[in-house]
């Protein structure tokens, strides 16, 4: 069995993109989104068809975000002025402008599965011993950050507030594109409501974004917060171990793999973020060592199992639920 570093070295052979395929994957996603929005804005089309288009649009947004995410990782479409302009707009459109997204997501890759309260680019995770030292307010904030409603309402909590409002008000000059993203979304919302009405706004604009960001927030959560995930203190952390033991392989059917841009092969992506999303499955096929990692899925039981995890227990080397923690410390109930 190859070590993590050997697997990283082997994975580099898959980091070369097919430029034509990269453009094709991007444009077919954009065309699907445009078609769905057009259906939503057309009065003559029956409501059931509009609902289907709204769902498809939300799923296509997830795929567009993954493609943008790959571009930010320098895995695809580099050294292209056209791609740079297009992806700058995509970042604003998807409420993940370049300045804040690149900084926080790079931090995530370089610190994934480290025990931290800051949660920069990730969800905060601390040990039960550390949690006991926090005051009541900090405990509440910690639990709110990991609450299922925070994930479900990702459109508002993670993307509008955390990625844009918070970053802009903390550093307006550095994150001016966050203001641009907010103005675009609020402006587009007003225009759609004013000219097309609330029902059309809901189906053609609000719901697709709400669905995409709820899915994205959950994907980002469950791929590093799942039964069997390991967390480390900074001095024990290594990049390859974080990819192999702290990142899940989310199993999906071919349709969902397409809409999520193969992001389910997340452990392969964390092993080498320069591998284009359309080559992750190919890379996994040549690395049987990566078939043994922990898996997650879209099954409700597994979703609930991930969402219930709150604290790291170094004594049992696993994540525990709030109920398990309170059974040990009834004074906090």
Helices and strands as residue ranges (DSSP letters): H 4-11, G 12-14, H 19-41, H 47-72, H 81-93, H 98-111, H 128-133, H 136-145, H 148-152, H 154-154, I 155-166, H 167-170, H 176-196, H 198-201, I 202-206, H 207-222, G 234-236, H 239-245, E 249-250, H 254-259, H 266-271, G 277-279, H 280-285, G 288-292, E 295-296, H 300-307, E 309-313, E 318-321, H 322-328, G 330-332
